[in-house]
Amino acid sequence: MDQQQLQQFRKHCIRSCHISAFINSMLFFFQMSVPPRTVTAESADRPGLQFLSKEFGMDAMQFGYFQTLGAAVMFIGSPIFGRFADTFGARYAVIAANISALTYYLTLAFATNIYMFFFSQVTLCFAHSLPAFQMIVSDVSEAKERPEALGKVGMCFGFGMMAGSIIGGWIQSNYGERYTVLASAIGTIINLIIAAMSIPKNTKMYSDNAKSNPPK
């Protein structure tokens, strides 16, 4: 791989990370578009993240435990995910993060009791795609372009927040809360395909500090 091909590959990889960061953020914030409300006889069959807990008979304190569990699981999983990424490479790290998110969305979509509802938070253990994208961009970008490339990862994440809230609200209004979660699951599968096709197994080989040019 000559220098020009290397530059093109780096740009393609970084662009893929930006697109994936946008999609990942957008899908997560689909859930944030579901407004909390009181469950009535007419709305009990339309579960959403905020008031699904009411359908299961949870009070505000129990829902707080639910949110705390998710934060604790991600906190514990973060260093494990970092070691996993260093050991198996960026591609598998992003794939693992997307599988974790996919499991979370599917568990929420088909939750029928409080145990599945709480278990959905446990599946977030490896849902650390944003740090994985930052790691990839740091590896494959040149030193002079790295600050801009990393900044764009955060910018794409922010755009995803805005788009996810709007699109998720539209899906929820027209099709119901369950479909916002299913849409997130479908989008995560797309992210998995992007990762498998666009991200090299070992991004360290493409860094400025690599001793030799990476193979094709």
C-alpha positions as CSV (number, residue, x, y, z in Angstrom):
1,M,0.0,0.0,0.0
2,D,1.6,3.2,-1.1
3,Q,1.3,6.6,0.7
4,Q,-1.6,7.8,-1.4
5,Q,-3.6,4.6,-0.8
6,L,-2.8,4.8,2.9
7,Q,-4.2,8.4,3.1
8,Q,-7.4,7.3,1.3
9,F,-7.8,4.4,3.6
10,R,-7.4,6.5,6.7
11,K,-9.9,9.0,5.4
12,H,-12.4,6.2,4.7
13,C,-11.9,4.7,8.1
14,I,-12.4,8.0,9.9
15,R,-15.4,8.9,7.8
16,S,-16.9,5.5,8.7
17,C,-16.4,6.3,12.4
18,H,-18.1,9.6,12.1
19,I,-21.1,8.1,10.4
20,S,-21.3,5.3,12.9
21,A,-21.0,7.7,15.8
22,F,-23.9,9.7,14.4
23,I,-26.0,6.5,13.9
24,N,-25.1,5.2,17.4
25,S,-26.1,8.4,19.1
26,M,-29.3,8.8,17.1
27,L,-30.4,5.3,17.9
28,F,-29.8,5.7,21.6
29,F,-31.7,9.0,21.7
30,F,-34.7,7.4,20.0
31,Q,-35.5,6.2,23.6
32,M,-35.1,9.7,25.0
33,S,-38.0,10.9,22.7
34,V,-40.5,8.7,24.5
35,P,-42.2,11.0,27.0
36,P,-43.0,9.9,30.5
37,R,-46.8,9.6,31.2
38,T,-49.3,7.8,33.3
39,V,-50.3,4.4,32.0
40,T,-54.1,4.2,31.4
41,A,-56.2,1.3,30.1
42,E,-55.8,2.7,26.6
43,S,-52.0,3.2,26.7
44,A,-51.0,0.1,28.8
45,D,-50.3,-1.8,25.6
46,R,-47.8,0.8,24.4
47,P,-44.7,0.3,26.5
48,G,-41.9,2.9,26.6
49,L,-38.7,3.2,28.6
50,Q,-40.0,5.8,31.1
51,F,-43.4,4.5,31.8
52,L,-42.9,0.8,31.1
53,S,-41.7,0.7,34.7
54,K,-45.2,1.8,35.8
55,E,-46.8,-1.1,33.9
56,F,-44.6,-3.4,35.9
57,G,-45.7,-1.8,39.1
58,M,-42.4,0.0,39.8
59,D,-42.3,3.2,41.8
60,A,-40.0,6.2,41.4
61,M,-37.4,4.6,43.8
62,Q,-37.3,1.4,41.9
63,F,-36.9,3.2,38.6
64,G,-34.0,5.0,40.1
65,Y,-32.4,1.6,41.0
66,F,-33.0,0.7,37.3
67,Q,-31.1,3.7,36.1
68,T,-28.3,3.2,38.7
69,L,-27.9,-0.4,37.6
70,G,-27.3,0.7,34.1
71,A,-24.7,3.3,35.1
72,A,-23.0,0.8,37.4
73,V,-22.8,-1.9,34.8
74,M,-21.3,0.5,32.2
75,F,-18.8,1.7,34.8
76,I,-17.7,-1.8,35.6
77,G,-17.7,-2.8,32.0
78,S,-15.6,0.2,30.8
79,P,-12.1,-1.1,31.8
80,I,-13.0,-4.6,30.7
81,F,-14.1,-3.2,27.3
82,G,-10.8,-1.2,27.1
83,R,-8.8,-4.4,27.7
84,F,-10.9,-6.3,25.2
85,A,-10.2,-3.6,22.6
86,D,-6.5,-3.6,23.2
87,T,-6.4,-7.4,23.0
88,F,-8.7,-8.2,20.0
89,G,-8.5,-4.9,18.1
90,A,-10.8,-2.0,17.1
91,R,-13.0,-3.9,14.7
92,Y,-14.1,-6.5,17.3
93,A,-14.4,-3.8,19.9
94,V,-16.9,-1.9,17.8
95,I,-18.7,-5.1,16.9
96,A,-18.9,-6.1,20.6
97,A,-20.2,-2.6,21.5
98,N,-22.9,-2.9,18.9
99,I,-23.9,-6.4,19.9
100,S,-24.2,-5.1,23.5
101,A,-26.5,-2.3,22.3
102,L,-28.5,-4.6,20.1
103,T,-29.1,-7.0,23.0
104,Y,-30.2,-4.0,25.1
105,Y,-32.7,-2.8,22.5
106,L,-34.2,-6.2,21.8
107,T,-34.5,-7.0,25.5
108,L,-36.4,-3.7,26.0
109,A,-38.6,-4.3,22.9
110,F,-39.8,-7.7,24.1
111,A,-39.7,-7.1,27.9
112,T,-42.8,-8.6,29.5
113,N,-41.9,-8.4,33.2
114,I,-39.8,-6.4,35.6
115,Y,-36.9,-9.0,35.5
116,M,-36.4,-8.5,31.7
117,F,-36.7,-4.8,32.3
118,F,-33.8,-4.8,34.8
119,F,-31.8,-7.4,32.7
120,S,-31.8,-5.0,29.8
121,Q,-29.5,-2.7,31.8
122,V,-27.0,-5.6,32.4
123,T,-26.6,-6.0,28.6
124,L,-25.1,-2.5,28.5
125,C,-21.8,-3.8,29.9
126,F,-20.0,-3.5,26.6
127,A,-22.0,-0.6,25.1
128,H,-19.0,1.7,24.8
129,S,-19.0,2.5,21.1
130,L,-18.0,6.2,21.4
131,P,-14.7,5.5,23.2
132,A,-14.1,2.8,20.5
133,F,-14.6,5.3,17.7
134,Q,-12.3,7.8,19.5
135,M,-9.6,5.0,19.8
136,I,-9.9,4.2,16.1
137,V,-9.7,7.8,15.0
138,S,-6.7,8.4,17.3
139,D,-4.9,5.4,15.7
140,V,-5.5,6.0,12.0
141,S,-5.4,9.8,11.9
142,E,-2.2,11.9,11.4
143,A,-1.1,14.0,14.3
144,K,-1.9,17.3,12.6
145,E,-5.4,16.1,11.7
146,R,-6.2,14.2,15.0
147,P,-7.8,17.1,17.0
148,E,-10.2,17.9,14.1
149,A,-11.0,14.2,13.5
150,L,-11.7,13.7,17.2
151,G,-13.8,16.8,17.4
152,K,-15.9,15.6,14.6
153,V,-16.7,12.4,16.5
154,G,-18.1,14.5,19.3
155,M,-19.9,16.7,16.8
156,C,-21.5,13.7,15.0
157,F,-22.6,12.4,18.4
158,G,-24.3,15.7,19.1
159,F,-26.0,15.7,15.8
160,G,-27.2,12.2,16.5
161,M,-28.7,13.4,19.8
162,M,-30.8,16.0,18.0
163,A,-31.8,13.8,15.1
164,G,-32.6,10.9,17.4
165,S,-35.0,12.9,19.5
166,I,-36.8,14.2,16.5
167,I,-37.0,11.0,14.5
168,G,-37.7,8.9,17.6
169,G,-40.5,11.2,18.6
170,W,-42.0,10.8,15.1
171,I,-41.8,7.0,15.2
172,Q,-43.3,7.0,18.7
173,S,-46.2,9.3,17.7
174,N,-47.1,7.3,14.6
175,Y,-46.3,3.7,15.5
176,G,-45.9,3.5,19.3
177,E,-43.0,3.3,21.7
178,R,-42.1,-0.4,21.1
179,Y,-41.2,0.5,17.5
180,T,-38.7,3.1,18.5
181,V,-36.7,0.4,20.3
182,L,-37.1,-2.0,17.3
183,A,-35.9,0.8,15.0
184,S,-32.9,1.2,17.2
185,A,-32.2,-2.5,16.9
186,I,-32.4,-2.4,13.1
187,G,-30.1,0.6,13.0
188,T,-27.6,-1.2,15.2
189,I,-27.4,-4.0,12.7
190,I,-26.5,-1.5,10.1
191,N,-23.7,-0.2,12.3
192,L,-22.5,-3.8,12.7
193,I,-22.2,-4.1,8.9
194,I,-20.3,-0.8,8.7
195,A,-17.9,-1.9,11.3
196,A,-17.2,-5.2,9.7
197,M,-16.7,-3.7,6.3
198,S,-14.8,-0.4,7.1
199,I,-12.8,-0.9,10.2
200,P,-9.5,-2.8,10.1
201,K,-8.9,-5.5,12.7
202,N,-5.7,-3.8,14.0
203,T,-5.8,0.0,13.7
204,K,-2.4,0.3,15.4
205,M,-0.8,-0.8,12.1
206,Y,-2.1,2.4,10.4
207,S,-0.9,4.8,13.0
208,D,1.9,7.4,12.5
209,N,4.0,5.3,14.9
210,A,3.8,2.1,12.9
211,K,7.2,1.0,11.8
212,S,6.1,0.0,8.4
213,N,3.2,0.6,6.0
214,P,0.3,-1.7,6.6
215,P,-0.5,-4.5,4.2
216,K,-3.4,-4.3,1.8
